[in-house]
Amino acid sequence: MSAPLLRPRGQAAAQIELLGQLGLPASASPEDVDQLHQSVSDYLSSAPPEIRGWARAQVAALDAAYI
């Protein structure tokens, strides 16, 4: 008989949920988060002129969430 799995609670659970929403594993390091932030920021910065306003708004939201 195996022991039941303990699920994270509180702040740990919230962190795991947020990492999952970013496509990162629960074991992601702060450097992994930094790298993802930079990659997404670079991608949005290269948006075509037709959607550049939208991309700038996304970068602002990304930066606000990152800080």
N, CA, C and O atoms as a DFTB+ gen file, in Angstrom:
268 C
 N C O
     1  1       0.844      -1.166       0.000
     2  2       0.000       0.000       0.000
     3  2       0.896       1.238       0.000
     4  3       1.823       1.343       0.804
     5  1       0.620       2.155      -0.888
     6  2       1.452       3.355      -0.964
     7  2       0.791       4.514      -0.231
     8  3      -0.428       4.559      -0.066
     9  1       1.627       5.443       0.200
    10  2       1.126       6.623       0.917
    11  2       0.447       7.562      -0.073
    12  3       0.866       7.660      -1.227
    13  1      -0.598       8.250       0.372
    14  2      -1.249       9.193      -0.527
    15  2      -0.317      10.360      -0.853
    16  3       0.513      10.759      -0.036
    17  1      -0.471      10.895      -2.058
    18  2       0.342      12.032      -2.457
    19  2      -0.130      13.283      -1.736
    20  3      -1.330      13.541      -1.639
    21  1       0.804      14.042      -1.242
    22  2       0.471      15.303      -0.599
    23  2       0.514      16.407      -1.651
    24  3       1.513      16.569      -2.351
    25  1      -0.555      17.148      -1.753
    26  2      -0.611      18.243      -2.712
    27  2      -0.140      19.521      -2.046
    28  3      -0.460      19.794      -0.889
    29  1       0.636      20.310      -2.806
    30  2       1.068      21.594      -2.246
    31  2      -0.134      22.478      -1.943
    32  3      -1.177      22.379      -2.589
    33  1       0.031      23.337      -0.957
    34  2      -1.043      24.245      -0.569
    35  2      -0.490      25.668      -0.487
    36  3       0.723      25.879      -0.452
    37  1      -1.381      26.611      -0.460
    38  2      -1.001      28.010      -0.257
    39  2      -0.114      28.545      -1.357
    40  3      -0.375      28.347      -2.544
    41  1       0.949      29.231      -0.940
    42  2       1.847      29.887      -1.883
    43  2       2.523      28.884      -2.814
    44  3       2.716      29.176      -3.994
    45  1       2.883      27.717      -2.306
    46  2       3.529      26.696      -3.138
    47  2       2.589      26.244      -4.249
    48  3       3.015      26.076      -5.391
    49  1       1.328      26.046      -3.926
    50  2       0.349      25.638      -4.932
    51  2       0.154      26.731      -5.970
    52  3       0.052      26.445      -7.163
    53  1       0.102      27.978      -5.524
    54  2      -0.062      29.101      -6.450
    55  2       1.135      29.198      -7.391
    56  3       0.967      29.447      -8.585
    57  1       2.335      29.005      -6.862
    58  2       3.535      29.076      -7.693
    59  2       3.533      27.966      -8.734
    60  3       3.859      28.207      -9.896
    61  1       3.171      26.761      -8.334
    62  2       3.120      25.639      -9.271
    63  2       2.085      25.906     -10.358
    64  3       2.322      25.610     -11.529
    65  1       0.944      26.460      -9.975
    66  2      -0.110      26.785     -10.948
    67  2       0.385      27.826     -11.946
    68  3       0.174      27.677     -13.149
    69  1       1.036      28.871     -11.462
    70  2       1.540      29.921     -12.362
    71  2       2.619      29.386     -13.294
    72  3       2.626      29.712     -14.481
    73  1       3.527      28.573     -12.775
    74  2       4.551      27.983     -13.630
    75  2       3.910      27.113     -14.702
    76  3       4.336      27.127     -15.857
    77  1       2.891      26.359     -14.322
    78  2       2.187      25.525     -15.286
    79  2       1.524      26.342     -16.381
    80  3       1.527      25.939     -17.545
    81  1       0.960      27.474     -16.024
    82  2       0.333      28.343     -17.020
    83  2       1.358      28.886     -18.011
    84  3       1.022      29.199     -19.153
    85  1       2.583      28.992     -17.575
    86  2       3.664      29.440     -18.454
    87  2       4.274      28.286     -19.249
    88  3       5.158      28.496     -20.080
    89  1       3.804      27.085     -18.992
    90  2       4.348      25.915     -19.673
    91  2       5.632      25.413     -19.037
    92  3       6.383      24.657     -19.653
    93  1       5.885      25.833     -17.808
    94  2       7.086      25.418     -17.099
    95  2       6.744      24.367     -16.045
    96  3       5.644      24.376     -15.492
    97  1       7.679      23.464     -15.767
    98  2       7.443      22.454     -14.733
    99  2       7.528      23.075     -13.341
   100  3       8.068      24.169     -13.173
   101  1       7.000      22.384     -12.366
   102  2       7.042      22.854     -10.979
   103  2       8.480      23.034     -10.497
   104  3       8.733      23.800      -9.567
   105  1       9.406      22.341     -11.117
   106  2      10.811      22.419     -10.721
   107  2      11.571      23.555     -11.413
   108  3      12.788      23.658     -11.264
   109  1      10.872      24.408     -12.166
   110  2      11.536      25.491     -12.899
   111  2      12.278      26.421     -11.944
   112  3      11.790      26.754     -10.864
   113  1      13.453      26.824     -12.365
   114  2      14.278      27.724     -11.557
   115  2      13.955      29.181     -11.910
   116  3      13.322      29.446     -12.932
   117  1      14.382      30.108     -11.081
   118  2      14.213      31.526     -11.430
   119  2      14.879      31.860     -12.777
   120  3      14.399      32.722     -13.513
   121  1      15.967      31.182     -13.086
   122  2      16.630      31.404     -14.369
   123  2      15.755      30.938     -15.530
   124  3      15.749      31.560     -16.592
   125  1      15.015      29.843     -15.330
   126  2      14.086      29.375     -16.363
   127  2      13.009      30.425     -16.632
   128  3      12.653      30.682     -17.782
   129  1      12.499      31.025     -15.563
   130  2      11.479      32.063     -15.684
   131  2      12.082      33.281     -16.392
   132  3      11.445      33.859     -17.272
   133  1      13.291      33.670     -16.019
   134  2      13.970      34.796     -16.671
   135  2      14.129      34.550     -18.166
   136  3      13.870      35.430     -18.987
   137  1      14.558      33.341     -18.504
   138  2      14.784      32.999     -19.912
   139  2      13.475      33.038     -20.696
   140  3      13.441      33.540     -21.819
   141  1      12.407      32.517     -20.117
   142  2      11.111      32.541     -20.791
   143  2      10.640      33.980     -20.981
   144  3      10.157      34.340     -22.055
   145  1      10.778      34.804     -19.942
   146  2      10.384      36.207     -20.040
   147  2      11.125      36.891     -21.183
   148  3      10.518      37.599     -21.988
   149  1      12.434      36.680     -21.253
   150  2      13.237      37.311     -22.302
   151  2      12.835      36.811     -23.684
   152  3      12.745      37.602     -24.623
   153  1      12.593      35.521     -23.818
   154  2      12.210      34.951     -25.112
   155  2      10.876      35.507     -25.597
   156  3      10.737      35.863     -26.767
   157  1       9.907      35.580     -24.708
   158  2       8.586      36.103     -25.089
   159  2       8.685      37.589     -25.414
   160  3       8.075      38.062     -26.373
   161  1       9.452      38.319     -24.619
   162  2       9.637      39.745     -24.868
   163  2      10.282      39.982     -26.232
   164  3       9.845      40.853     -26.985
   165  1      11.309      39.218     -26.547
   166  2      11.979      39.334     -27.851
   167  2      11.015      39.015     -28.985
   168  3      10.984      39.716     -29.996
   169  1      10.235      37.965     -28.816
   170  2       9.266      37.563     -29.841
   171  2       8.254      38.677     -30.098
   172  3       7.992      39.038     -31.246
   173  1       7.690      39.216     -29.023
   174  2       6.687      40.273     -29.181
   175  2       7.299      41.552     -29.754
   176  3       6.628      42.292     -30.473
   177  1       8.539      41.807     -29.445
   178  2       9.213      43.007     -29.955
   179  2       9.429      42.955     -31.461
   180  3       9.625      43.988     -32.100
   181  1       9.394      41.775     -32.017
   182  2       9.592      41.626     -33.463
   183  2       8.269      41.493     -34.212
   184  3       8.248      41.031     -35.353
   185  1       7.177      41.890     -33.589
   186  2       5.848      41.783     -34.215
   187  2       5.774      42.656     -35.466
   188  3       6.413      43.707     -35.527
   189  1       5.004      42.231     -36.454
   190  2       4.833      43.049     -37.659
   191  2       4.082      44.345     -37.330
   192  3       3.364      44.416     -36.333
   193  1       4.252      45.353     -38.164
   194  2       3.643      46.661     -37.894
   195  2       2.127      46.614     -37.649
   196  3       1.606      47.403     -36.860
   197  1       1.437      45.719     -38.304
   198  2      -0.023      45.647     -38.177
   199  2      -0.487      45.338     -36.759
   200  3      -1.589      45.726     -36.372
   201  1       0.332      44.651     -35.989
   202  2      -0.075      44.276     -34.617
   203  2       0.883      44.807     -33.561
   204  3       0.876      44.349     -32.419
   205  1       1.702      45.771     -33.947
   206  2       2.706      46.276     -33.016
   207  2       2.088      46.915     -31.770
   208  3       2.629      46.771     -30.674
   209  1       0.962      47.618     -31.923
   210  2       0.293      48.202     -30.755
   211  2      -0.153      47.135     -29.776
   212  3       0.036      47.267     -28.567
   213  1      -0.750      46.066     -30.311
   214  2      -1.172      44.945     -29.471
   215  2       0.045      44.310     -28.791
   216  3       0.009      43.995     -27.602
   217  1       1.120      44.127     -29.561
   218  2       2.324      43.493     -29.008
   219  2       2.927      44.340     -27.895
   220  3       3.391      43.800     -26.892
   221  1       2.925      45.663     -28.060
   222  2       3.448      46.537     -27.003
   223  2       2.627      46.392     -25.726
   224  3       3.175      46.373     -24.624
   225  1       1.313      46.289     -25.882
   226  2       0.448      46.096     -24.704
   227  2       0.740      44.756     -24.023
   228  3       0.699      44.656     -22.797
   229  1       1.031      43.738     -24.816
   230  2       1.360      42.427     -24.255
   231  2       2.694      42.462     -23.526
   232  3       2.847      41.835     -22.478
   233  1       3.667      43.198     -24.080
   234  2       4.975      43.336     -23.421
   235  2       4.783      44.062     -22.078
   236  3       5.380      43.678     -21.072
   237  1       3.958      45.099     -22.070
   238  2       3.713      45.834     -20.822
   239  2       3.084      44.908     -19.778
   240  3       3.472      44.936     -18.610
   241  1       2.113      44.089     -20.195
   242  2       1.477      43.146     -19.264
   243  2       2.478      42.089     -18.806
   244  3       2.491      41.709     -17.636
   245  1       3.306      41.619     -19.717
   246  2       4.338      40.628     -19.382
   247  2       5.302      41.197     -18.357
   248  3       5.629      40.543     -17.367
   249  1       5.757      42.420     -18.601
   250  2       6.693      43.049     -17.668
   251  2       6.053      43.295     -16.312
   252  3       6.702      43.112     -15.283
   253  1       4.788      43.707     -16.294
   254  2       4.100      43.945     -15.023
   255  2       3.959      42.645     -14.230
   256  3       4.117      42.645     -13.009
   257  1       3.669      41.559     -14.903
   258  2       3.538      40.263     -14.223
   259  2       4.898      39.743     -13.774
   260  3       5.000      39.061     -12.754
   261  1       5.923      40.058     -14.520
   262  2       7.269      39.567     -14.218
   263  2       7.840      40.227     -12.973
   264  3       8.537      39.590     -12.182
   265  1       7.540      41.500     -12.807
   266  2       8.060      42.241     -11.659
   267  2       7.273      41.862     -10.467
   268  3       7.531      42.363      -9.372
